Amino acid sequence: MSMPTPAPDARLAEAVDVARAAATSAAAPEPVGEHIAVVADAERLVSHHFACSRAGYVGWYWSISVSRAPDGEDVTVNDVVLLPGDSAVTAPEWTPYKDRIRPGDLSPGDVLPPEDDDLRLVPAWSAGDGEEQTPDRFFAREVGLGREHVLSLEGREMAADRWHDGAQGPDTAMAKESKGTCGGCGFLVSLAGPLSDRFGVCANGMANADGQVVSFEHGCGAHSEARLKRSASAPALPSHVHDTMTRDAVDLTPPAVDAEE
Ligand code: SF4
């Protein structure tokens, strides 16, 4: 429950000149604008507000905090600050780098470590730090272990949703127009691991998705079983005929000879 704001202390509310002198000193060489408000911050603690006339500070104001002792009449200046008013132009709220960066923004040399509590990752069993290629380590690498972290269930489902809803999913115009799906295409390279039942990698250099993860339900016109329709093929020519019934018209006129030859 918020405390009720006290009425401004009368002695401090009258001390406009003291507050203006403090503001003028801070704002020099620019002058201070009109007195726009007096605000009670607490008992015997009052702020005087003056308009700021500095270029580029439209809507800002000087706030001069003044106070006095309980049984004293002397006014003390506590604080002089320049603050943005409701109409002030201010910088947008700071957004941390990790929240500003979008997928695809990384440039060579950029570093984007995962959060400590990144739910996409879980600790994994480690096969050790050595370089020796023991059967254990070989197996661990094959099944995705031997790393410090692996994809969590959430991370896996987030990736699956993203890939399913993306350009290589089943809902694109390309997939809808395709007569066959990637799941039945000879150019599909199988993945290993838990997402292998829904996704693979396209290995058709003529396809838009070459080298990318594709949903089994995606598809394109470069499907391994795609065939041109008859109307799109070169028209079939009639077979040759040896005509023995009609005469061909042949021009027997000799070619003109130059008289000087
Ligand atoms: S060629 Fe087309 S249908 Fe075949 S895997 Fe690649 S994207 Fe899928």
Boltz pocket constraint, residues with backbone or C-beta under 6 A from the ligand:
constraints:
  - pocket:
      binder: B
      contacts: [[A, 180], [A, 181], [A, 182], [A, 185], [A, 186], [A, 187], [A, 188], [A, 201], [A, 202], [A, 203], [A, 204], [A, 207], [A, 209], [A, 210], [A, 214], [A, 215], [A, 218], [A, 219], [A, 220], [A, 221], [A, 222], [A, 223], [A, 224]]
      max_distance: 6.0
